[in-house]
Structures are given as structure tokens and as C-alpha cells.
Amino acid sequence: MSNIKFYQGENLPLEMHKVSIVQKLNLIPVEDRVKAIQEAGSNTFLLRNRDVFLDMLTDSGVNAMSDRQLAAMMVADDSYAGSETYYRLESKIKEIFGKDFFLPAHQGRACENIISQVFIKPGSVIPMNYHFTTTKSHITVNGGRVEEVFMDEALNIKSNHPFKGNIDIDKLVALIEEVGADNIPFIRMEAGTNLIGGQPFSLENMRQVRKVCDEYGTMLVLDASLLQDNLYFIKVREESCRDMSIREITREISDLSDIIYFSARKLGAARGGGICTSRPELADSMREMVPLYEGFLTYGGMSVREMEAISVGLEETMDMNVIDQGPQFIAHMVKELEQRGIPVVTPPGGLGCHVDAMEFVDHIPQEQYPAGALTAAIYIAGGIRGMERGTMSEQRDEDGNETLSNMELVRLALPRRVFTLSQVQYAVDRISWLYENRRLIEGLTFVEEPKVLRFFFGRLAPVSDWQIKLAQKFREDFGDSL
Ligand code: F0G
């Protein structure tokens, strides 16, 4: 395809940008990495940045910003009410999504708070392709229940299905018939389905979901936080969309949705978020929550500089030369890991590369958090900070029982336009070393376990001294090297 750029016989992705501001990195010795991870309760969220070499925790709020975004930040119009910056963002939203109303919020979960408080009642059921952690928490806090109606293929780690984020229409209809449309305030579709490996849905699937919404008189809410990657995949993987522009695909996705919300820490490559709709009655019902929880209606908790950056970032999202970098780097990393026999989620998705801990450390029982243990081990092996996306990221059920996750993944996020190919290669090499020594990795157990979103602050301990032994093996194999 003309707009996919590779060199060396199509082996290496080619960046269509140059780097003009850099940040120096620090790689501390392996013994210090063990100390740091133990002080962090074996939870990479609790590491300090100074102890991290490659920060692959998330793509949230850490994508590289463009020169044009930075320039726009300098002309931000700072005022409590009526800021021109807000009107610029509102009109960019209208131009791209065709939505008349924009409610600003400080980040994605703030949008989830507003939508959940307004539309969810005790007993509500929310069907979706897959849950996201903060989404599920807001739905359950308001007395609702998440029902996932993903296609069976979604949980197949090794797959060549191009759209594992699709909703299974038969399952969706059966669920609506079972619980009754009256109990379903909305159906939620998540672009670039985060927890199953950044997997996209197809435009065709979304059209079918819309039909079901119309038949049963329920709304379609799109979580567009990871829309950027999903747009890329629709363009390159969906045969019937080859001739559509990114702008046209975006517009159709928007037209199919009653409400779109997004984390601008991802979509728009800045920080913030917002809710868009064209239905005045929906905007009215949510509007008063903005000053209550976020800030005045023309900033919603965001700095005006970030809002300027979002306007430009959204415009740049319409450019294939901008949005192809993330998925292409991820595809490269997935290919390199696969070639070394390391179990990873396929096909490659957006957001990052997802290592399958269930297979990588198949000797660790799920109750001892294999993905959490592997995440800690990857930090020890290379100073690389990934994120656990498995049982640790679940919440216990009402009776306090552990909810074992469908998948045990370690997410190695590739924030957009941040890492070089040699840094990706370094990560691949260290993970390969770890794979050869995987039997040294053992489980974790909670020592401090918060009730809500425990993965953020929870502290764990290794079940033995395996982390020290792993560092000793590293020293034997790598000599004086860091
Ligand atoms: N929805 C999706 C699909 C997300 O990936 C996120 C955040 C949110 C909502 C919440 O947005 O962080 O701005 O409040 N994902 C981050 C991540 C945390 O690391 O994947 P937020």
C-alpha cells in the first residue's frame, strides 16, 4: 500500500518525523533494579521514573507531541469562562466528528463518571465488546453490570482475525432478549479494545451494532480513547474501506454513535478528555455534571494549553503518516518476539505489544498473578516498565473471591513516536533472555490490597527470593553490563 512505508526489503518501519527535543534516560544496575521493584511492592505503578529506563507502562499522556501542538499551546486563551481555546476545540470536534455539543472533562474516566451517573441505575446492564478497568468500576459503583459480548476469537491469543474487538451480534441480541431492552441504557463499543491487546473493531461490525440499537431503541456509546489505532486498522485491514479516507471513516463511526467520549491522554496526544453528542437532550442531561465534578463548561478541568494541543492532535490524527507509526512499531516488536518463540498476542494490535504470561510463566498459578510476576521480572531484566493486565487488574467479586482474568497479559506500551527502533530491539533482547530463564520467575502475593482499582496502589511480595536469584543469573550472564 502506498501509504505504508518500510525500508530494507519491507522489514523495518520508517519514521515520518524527526526528533527535536530529547530527554536523557537512566539505566540503573540490576541489583538496584531489584531494590527498586521491591520498594515498589513489585508493582510497576509504584516505581519512580528515575529508576526506569524504557517506560512502557502506558501510552496515556506520554505520546510525543508535535511542533505544531507545542506552538498552539503558546496561543492558548486562558480564562475561567468563555475561552477562545474552548471554542476552537469545540469547532474542531464539530468538523471531525460532526457532533454539535462538546462537554470537556479532565480525562477519560471523568467522562465515564458523568455518563455512568446520568444513565446507569441499579440493575442496569451494559453490553460491550470488552470492559476497561475504569469503565467497569464506574458502572458497578452506580449499580450497573458489565456484560461482555465479544466474539469467541477475542480471547484467542494466537489468531489472525483482523478484528478481535468486534461485538458478537448473536450474543448481543440474545443478551438484550434475556435482560430486556429497558434495562440497557446503552451499548458500549471500545475502539482499540485495550484489555485484549489493543484489538480493533471493524466498521461493518459497528454498523451491525447500530442496527441492533435501532431495533431495540437503545443508545450506542463509543469509547474513542484508542480510536487512532482503530482507524489505522480499518483502513489497512477492512477491504471495503480501502478507498475511504481516515476522515471519512471517522465521520461514519461518529454518525453511528449517539455519544462519543475519549481520553485525550490518548486520542489527540495531549491530556484531558471530553464527551461529544449531537442530541441536545443527551447534552442537557450531562451538562450540569461538568461544573459539579470537572470545572466550568469551557475548560472542564483541563488546562487551556492542553486543549489547544488536543485540537491540533485531533487534526493530526486524520493523517495516515502520523497514525501509522504506532501500529507499525508494535507489529515489528511482535514479529521480533514471535521469531524468538515468545508468546505474544496476535495479530498485533494498537497501544503496545502484549506478552502472554499464561504461557510465558505457565508454572505460576493465576492466584499468584503470573502477569504481575512477569511484569516485575521484565523490569529486573531490562529496567523496562510494563503493565500487568491480568488478574491483578480485576476486582474481587461481592463475596471477596478472586476474579481470575480471561487473559494474563503484560502490556509493553509503545507511546506514539517516543521510542527508537534500537530501544525496541533492546527490549526484545532482554525479554528473550528472560524467556530462556523463565523457570526462575515465581509468583506474587498481596501484602496491601485496596478494594477499588487495586492494581494502581496495591503492594505485593514475591513468594520466595526469586527476584534476587534472577538478578544473580543476570550478573552471571551479562558480566559488568547494566
Ligand atoms: N477508556 C480506555 C479504552 C482507556 O484505555 C482508558 C485509559 C480510559 C478509558 C480512561 O481514560 O486514563 O484518561 O482516565 N487507559 C490508560 C491505559 C489508563 O494505560 O491504558 P483516562
Boltz pocket constraint, residues with backbone or C-beta under 6 A from the ligand:
constraints:
  - pocket:
      binder: B
      contacts: [[A, 57], [A, 58], [A, 59], [A, 60], [A, 106], [A, 107], [A, 108], [A, 109], [A, 110], [A, 132], [A, 134], [A, 135], [A, 190], [A, 191], [A, 192], [A, 194], [A, 223], [A, 225], [A, 226], [A, 263], [A, 264], [A, 265], [A, 272], [A, 273]]
      max_distance: 6.0
